[in-house]
Amino acid sequence: MKFSYFNRRLHLYLALSLAPWFVMYGISSYVFNHPAYFEAMDKAKGLPLWTTVLERDFDVPVPDGDLAPLGARIVQETGLQGAYGTYRQGPNQVNVYVYTFLNSTQIKYFLDRKRLVVENRRFRFDQFLTGMHAKGGFEQPRIQDWLWGAVVDLVCLGFLAWIFTGLYMWWKLPATRNWGWLALLGGLASFGWFLLKL
């Protein structure tokens, strides 16, 4: 098998396998770029974003350093599933955000009142898209979160391979050489200008 034939097939099948990821990153980037529009569209619905689903007494010590163990305990106490992050909202409040692509919950632990308040966020399609775009890393304990991070790494490598296989095909087609230079240099020039100016 000639390398050119292998390269064309690799480029073709990479495009097909990466298509869902291109679509997701493309559409979610548009949402990231127009947050005011989507916020105004949602605000026009007149619906509350957060709804309280549980309030209960809770009293555990809060460490001065790493809050991750406290967050894990709060998530376990409330029976929630998903990736989570724990943040100190103020001297008397710790927030734990539990997130899946379809559901988001914030848990507020009020230290002075020894009270736990659990609120669910209403589903919004724009936040569903940006949540997928921004999700990454290997810090979460669930296997599915780790697998998502691993697949995103593979997708990134696939993007790079798709670019290089396309460059190889372009170079092997002399009839497209001039237009290819125009496209390549135009893309590099526009990217470089923004890199220096922003």
Secondary structure, DSSP 4 states (H G I P E B T S, - for coil): --HHHHHHHHHHHHHHHHHHHHHHHHHHHHHHH-HHHHHHHHHTTT--SEEEEEEEE------SS--HHHHHHHHHHHT--SEEEEEEEETTEEEEEEE-SS-EEEEEEETTTTEEEEEEEPP-HHHHHHHHHH---S-SSSHHHHHHHHHHHHHHHHHHHHHHHHHHHHHT-GGGHHHHHHHHHHHHHHHHHHHHH-
